[in-house]
Amino acid sequence: MSNKILLLLLLLYGCSPTIIKEEPKIVFTGTAENIMTQAQQYYNKGDFKMASTGYKKAADMGLAVAQNNLGFTYYEGKGVTQDFKIAADWFHKAAKLGLADAQYNLANMYQVGKGIPKDFTKAINWYHKSAKQGDSKAKFNLGKMSYLGEGVKQNALHAKRLFWKAAMTGDLLAQYSLAQMYYNGEGINKNFVAAQRWFAKAAEQGHMESQYNLGLMYYKGEQIKPDFNKAEKWFRKAAKQNYALAQSGMGNLYYEGKGVKQHYGEAVYWTMKASKQGLADAQNNLGMMYYKGEGVKKDLVQAYKWVGLAAKQDNQAALGGLNFLLKKLSVKQITEGERLVHKGI
């Protein structure tokens, strides 16, 4: 045997072919409920494509919750191409089968006109169906439509009743809306005690607007004993959620030394955060701190900038402050300040 043939045989016997193993195809089997469970597991793991495949199979088998979940994947564009019309179609299928969540979702799409033409009458019809099954979000949205006069005659008292029903089930938006109505006396008599109670319920669930409003009531002492420590507590919770009004409130507390030890540096810190979000009152306050050099190095140009930005929003205190600064700054400082105002935040 020649060396060439021997070498060829050695090569042939010494090599084995590479076998490419195909990934096993995952087939959803069993009852619609079992398929739905498998699909949900994929969804929870972040595999939205597989989840949508499972939802589709269970949905085709007539399972309402799968139809609703499939509609949601199309609404969010998770695992499928976002398509509001297809989402609405699946919500409609599940809604007709009596699923409260789907009825709410379909109603919401009719209310805002996503994927289907806006239709307040149909929205109200589906919200009512969902609300009758105890869905608090549907009750709240019915109240909101009554409050705004969407599809029905505007009726603040009726809205208040619906908000109350949803609020009693723990819906934080309903609690906040009810508190606002009591606070402002919209359709009902002003009642600061009731407003405080409902703001507190929503605030305890982390609702930042309620946290701020509750803090403001303690700060002002509106028919309740002023309590700056509690004002600071609730302002801080909302401020940490980047709520500009609460950040400005924290700045005021540190500036005045109420509920906290007076600290101009902290006052600047919180007021700056609110100012960068465009809150005019905070911008004016920050400008004055730059003018006085409180908590920050005195800088008349920066003072002009922040007061000027607030004045552009027709803030009355800032308009007066700007006239004051025009008398104090040089032409060069005013020119630079105007440049910064024009540049914006």
C-alpha positions in Angstrom: 0.0 0.0 0.0 1.5 3.3 -1.0 2.1 6.0 1.6 -0.5 8.2 -0.1 -3.2 5.6 0.2 -2.3 4.8 3.8 -2.4 8.5 4.7 -5.8 8.8 3.1 -7.2 5.8 5.0 -5.8 7.2 8.3 -7.5 10.6 7.6 -10.8 8.9 6.8 -10.8 6.7 9.8 -9.5 9.4 12.1 -12.3 11.9 11.2 -15.9 11.8 12.1 -18.6 13.9 10.6 -20.0 16.9 12.6 -23.6 16.1 13.5 -25.8 19.2 13.9 -28.5 18.5 16.4 -31.7 20.3 15.7 -33.3 22.0 18.6 -36.5 20.1 19.5 -39.6 22.0 18.4 -41.7 23.0 21.3 -45.3 21.9 20.7 -48.0 23.2 23.0 -50.3 20.3 23.8 -53.1 19.5 26.1 -56.1 21.5 27.1 -56.5 25.2 26.4 -55.9 25.8 30.1 -52.7 23.8 30.1 -51.4 25.5 27.0 -52.2 28.9 28.6 -50.2 27.9 31.7 -47.2 26.9 29.6 -47.5 30.2 27.6 -47.6 32.2 30.8 -44.5 30.6 32.0 -42.7 31.7 28.8 -44.1 35.2 29.3 -42.8 35.3 32.9 -39.3 34.3 31.6 -39.3 37.1 29.0 -39.8 34.8 26.0 -42.6 36.8 24.6 -42.5 35.1 21.1 -43.1 31.7 22.6 -45.7 33.1 24.9 -47.6 34.6 22.1 -47.5 31.3 20.2 -49.0 29.5 23.1 -51.6 32.3 23.7 -52.6 32.0 20.1 -53.2 28.3 20.3 -55.2 28.5 23.5 -57.1 31.6 22.1 -58.0 29.7 18.9 -59.4 27.0 21.2 -61.8 29.6 22.7 -60.1 30.4 26.0 -61.0 34.0 27.0 -58.0 34.7 29.2 -55.7 33.6 26.4 -57.5 35.8 23.9 -57.1 38.7 26.3 -53.4 38.0 26.8 -52.8 37.7 23.1 -54.5 41.0 22.6 -52.2 42.5 25.2 -49.1 41.2 23.4 -50.3 42.9 20.2 -51.1 46.0 22.2 -47.6 46.2 23.7 -45.8 44.6 20.7 -44.3 41.9 22.8 -43.3 38.8 20.8 -45.4 40.1 17.8 -45.5 43.2 15.7 -47.5 45.9 17.5 -50.9 46.1 16.0 -53.7 47.9 17.9 -56.4 46.7 15.5 -55.5 43.0 16.1 -55.3 43.7 19.8 -58.8 45.2 19.8 -60.1 42.1 17.8 -58.8 39.7 20.5 -60.0 41.9 23.3 -63.4 41.9 21.7 -63.5 38.1 21.4 -62.6 37.7 25.1 -65.0 40.5 26.1 -67.9 38.7 24.4 -67.1 35.7 26.5 -67.6 37.8 29.6 -64.0 38.3 30.7 -63.9 41.5 32.8 -60.3 42.4 32.0 -61.0 42.2 28.3 -64.1 44.2 28.6 -62.1 46.9 30.4 -59.4 46.8 27.8 -61.8 47.0 24.9 -63.7 49.9 26.6 -60.4 51.7 27.0 -59.6 51.4 23.3 -63.0 52.7 22.4 -62.5 55.6 24.8 -59.2 56.7 23.3 -59.7 55.5 19.7 -56.8 53.1 19.5 -57.1 50.5 16.7 -60.8 51.2 16.5 -62.8 54.4 16.0 -63.3 56.4 19.1 -66.8 55.7 20.5 -67.8 56.8 23.9 -71.1 55.0 23.9 -69.4 51.6 23.3 -66.7 52.5 25.8 -69.4 53.2 28.5 -71.2 50.0 27.5 -68.1 47.8 28.0 -67.0 49.7 31.1 -70.4 49.0 32.6 -70.1 45.2 31.9 -66.6 45.1 33.5 -67.7 47.3 36.5 -70.7 45.0 37.2 -68.1 42.2 37.7 -66.3 44.4 40.2 -63.5 45.8 38.1 -62.4 49.0 40.0 -60.6 50.5 37.0 -63.8 50.3 35.0 -65.7 52.1 37.8 -63.0 54.8 38.0 -63.1 55.3 34.2 -66.9 55.6 34.2 -66.5 58.2 36.9 -63.9 60.0 34.9 -66.2 60.0 31.8 -69.1 61.4 33.9 -66.8 64.0 35.4 -65.5 65.1 31.9 -68.9 64.7 30.1 -67.5 62.1 27.7 -70.5 60.2 26.1 -72.7 61.3 28.9 -73.9 64.6 30.4 -71.3 66.0 32.7 -72.3 65.2 36.3 -69.8 65.8 39.0 -72.0 64.3 41.7 -72.4 61.0 39.7 -68.7 61.0 39.1 -68.1 61.3 42.8 -70.3 58.3 43.5 -68.4 56.2 41.0 -65.0 57.4 42.3 -66.2 56.4 45.8 -67.1 52.9 44.7 -63.7 52.4 43.1 -61.9 54.1 45.9 -63.5 51.7 48.4 -61.9 48.8 46.6 -58.5 50.4 46.9 -58.1 52.0 43.4 -55.6 54.7 44.1 -56.5 56.9 41.1 -60.1 56.9 42.3 -58.9 57.8 45.8 -56.9 60.7 44.5 -59.7 61.9 42.3 -62.2 61.7 45.2 -59.7 63.6 47.4 -59.3 66.3 44.8 -63.1 66.8 44.5 -63.4 67.2 48.3 -60.4 69.5 48.4 -61.6 71.8 45.6 -65.4 71.5 46.3 -66.1 70.2 42.8 -69.8 69.1 42.6 -69.7 68.6 46.4 -69.0 70.8 49.4 -65.4 71.3 50.3 -64.3 68.9 53.0 -60.6 69.1 53.9 -60.9 66.3 56.5 -62.3 63.9 53.8 -59.7 65.2 51.3 -56.9 64.4 53.7 -58.3 60.9 54.4 -58.4 60.0 50.7 -55.1 61.6 49.9 -53.6 59.6 52.7 -55.0 56.3 51.4 -53.6 56.9 47.9 -50.3 58.3 49.3 -49.8 55.1 51.3 -50.0 53.2 48.1 -47.2 55.3 46.6 -49.2 57.8 44.5 -46.8 60.7 44.3 -49.4 63.4 43.5 -51.4 62.3 46.6 -48.2 62.3 48.7 -47.4 65.9 47.6 -51.0 67.1 48.3 -51.1 65.4 51.7 -47.7 67.1 52.5 -49.1 70.4 51.3 -52.1 70.1 53.6 -49.8 69.5 56.6 -47.6 72.4 55.4 -50.5 74.9 55.1 -52.5 73.5 58.1 -55.7 73.6 56.1 -58.3 72.7 58.7 -55.8 70.3 60.2 -53.0 71.1 62.6 -49.8 72.2 60.8 -47.2 69.5 61.0 -44.0 70.3 59.2 -42.4 66.9 60.1 -45.3 65.1 58.3 -45.1 67.6 55.5 -41.4 66.7 55.1 -42.2 63.0 55.2 -44.7 63.1 52.3 -42.9 65.7 50.3 -39.7 63.6 50.4 -41.6 60.4 49.3 -43.0 62.3 46.2 -39.7 64.1 45.6 -37.8 60.8 45.4 -40.2 59.9 42.6 -39.0 62.9 40.7 -42.2 64.9 41.3 -41.2 68.6 40.7 -43.7 70.2 43.0 -42.6 68.0 45.9 -38.9 68.7 45.1 -39.7 72.4 45.3 -41.6 71.8 48.5 -38.5 70.1 50.0 -36.4 73.1 48.9 -38.8 75.4 50.7 -38.6 73.3 53.9 -34.8 73.4 53.9 -34.7 77.1 53.1 -37.2 77.9 55.9 -35.9 75.3 58.4 -39.4 73.8 58.8 -39.5 70.1 59.7 -35.8 69.9 59.0 -32.7 71.7 60.1 -32.2 74.8 57.9 -29.7 74.1 55.2 -29.4 76.3 52.2 -27.2 73.7 50.3 -30.1 71.2 50.5 -32.5 73.9 49.6 -30.5 74.5 46.4 -30.2 70.8 45.7 -34.0 70.2 45.7 -34.9 73.5 44.1 -32.5 72.8 41.3 -34.1 69.4 40.6 -37.5 71.0 40.3 -36.1 73.9 38.2 -34.6 71.6 35.7 -38.0 70.1 35.2 -39.3 73.6 34.3 -41.3 74.4 37.4 -41.5 78.2 37.4 -41.8 78.8 41.1 -38.7 76.7 41.7 -36.8 78.5 39.0 -37.6 81.9 40.5 -36.6 80.7 44.0 -33.3 79.3 42.6 -32.6 82.6 40.9 -33.1 84.5 44.1 -30.7 82.0 45.9 -28.1 82.7 43.2 -28.7 86.5 43.7 -28.2 86.3 47.4 -25.5 83.6 47.4 -27.5 81.3 49.7 -26.4 77.7 49.4 -24.5 78.5 46.2 -21.8 80.9 45.1 -23.4 84.3 44.3 -23.8 84.6 40.5 -25.9 87.4 39.1 -25.9 85.9 35.6 -27.3 82.6 36.9 -29.8 84.5 38.9 -31.0 86.3 35.8 -31.1 83.1 33.9 -33.4 81.2 36.3 -35.6 84.2 37.1 -35.8 84.9 33.3 -36.9 81.3 32.6 -39.6 81.6 35.2 -40.7 84.9 33.8 -41.1 83.4 30.3 -43.8 81.3 31.9 -45.6 84.5 33.1 -44.7 83.7 36.7 -45.8 86.9 38.5 -43.1 86.8 41.2 -40.5 86.2 38.5 -41.7 89.1 36.4 -41.2 91.4 39.4 -37.9 89.8 40.1 -36.7 90.3 36.6 -37.5 94.0 36.7 -35.5 94.1 40.0 -32.5 92.4 38.5 -32.5 94.7 35.4 -31.7 97.5 37.8 -28.9 95.6 39.5 -27.0 94.0 36.7 -24.6 95.5 34.2 -25.4 95.5 30.4 -22.8 92.7 30.0 -24.4 90.6 32.7 -27.9 91.1 31.3 -26.7 90.2 27.8 -25.1 87.0 29.0 -28.2 86.2 31.1 -30.5 86.7 28.1 -28.3 84.3 26.1 -28.7 81.7 28.8 -32.5 82.2 29.0 -32.7 81.8 25.2 -30.6 78.7 25.4 -32.9 77.2 28.0 -32.3 74.6 30.6 
